[in-house]
Amino acid sequence: MASAPSWAASSRRPAGRTFTALFLLNAVTFVGYAVVMLALVPSPVLEGGHASGRPGSYREVLRHRAFVTVIGLNALFIFAGFSGFELLPVYAKNEAAVSETTIGVVFFVNTLVIVLAQLPIARLARGRRRMPVLGLLGVLWALAWLVVPLAGSETALTAALILTGAMVLFAIGECLHGAVQAPLVVDLAEPRLLGRYMALSALSWQVGFALGPAIGGWALSVSPSGVWIGAAALCALGGALAFAVEGVLPASARRTPLPVPA
């Protein structure tokens, strides 16, 4: 196996210095993001305000059946889908003999596909039913995770190509998720409770991210291939459940709105 370039993050470097540098660089990017937000992005102004002045509560939000169903489905997708990002590098290195540098390239391709496909997919989603879009998301993520175990029995180069293909499929699913999930939460929310709706929606992500790697890490140690098959089954289940969720949504929220002419 070829050695990693001197600039690349690698477990072969003494004391993990390259990873430390990588984390510090990532921290700097967050600081830069904060500066841009504070300096260039204006604070939103709510039109009309909230005339009632009545404070909202999470209890009111949790009584909203459609919203709770939507974030429950989202937690499943995060658990079975996004959590795989935490497990894939471990599998790629330990089971498919893929180097850290190559793993970085695989994830870069995933990011590049998102950058190129997000806006076109968002435009295609306009005026379409939202739940079939999430159904397609479940199918794509299931296919992506079913492909991953094939990498464990191949050479490092072939394994890298297989994992790259899986990440391309997953990236398209991410774009579909982005076109539906957050806008749907906003459409379901009562304006005066929007912050609480968004907070509980974010919590559904955290629940999935907390449970997924914890359970998936254990499953990975038991069956490195089986964990991906299980994740694929759950993603496919989520895709099927999306059609059932459509039945509890109000008619006004079932489709992505078309843009209103200025």
Secondary structure, DSSP 4 states (H G I P E B T S, - for coil): -PPPPTTS--TTSGGGHHHHHHHHHHHHHHHHHHHHHHHHSPPP--SS--TT-PPP-HHHHHT-HHHHHHHHHHHHHIIIIITHHHHHHHHHHHTS---HHHHHHHHHHHHHHHHHHHHHHHHHHTTSBHHHHHHHHHHHHHHHHHHGGGGGGS-HHHHHHHHHHHHHHHHHHHHHHHHHHHHHHHHHS-GGGHHHHHHHHHHHHHHHHHHHHHHHHHHHHH-TTHHHHHHHHHHHHHHHHHHHHHTTS-GGGSBPPPPPP-
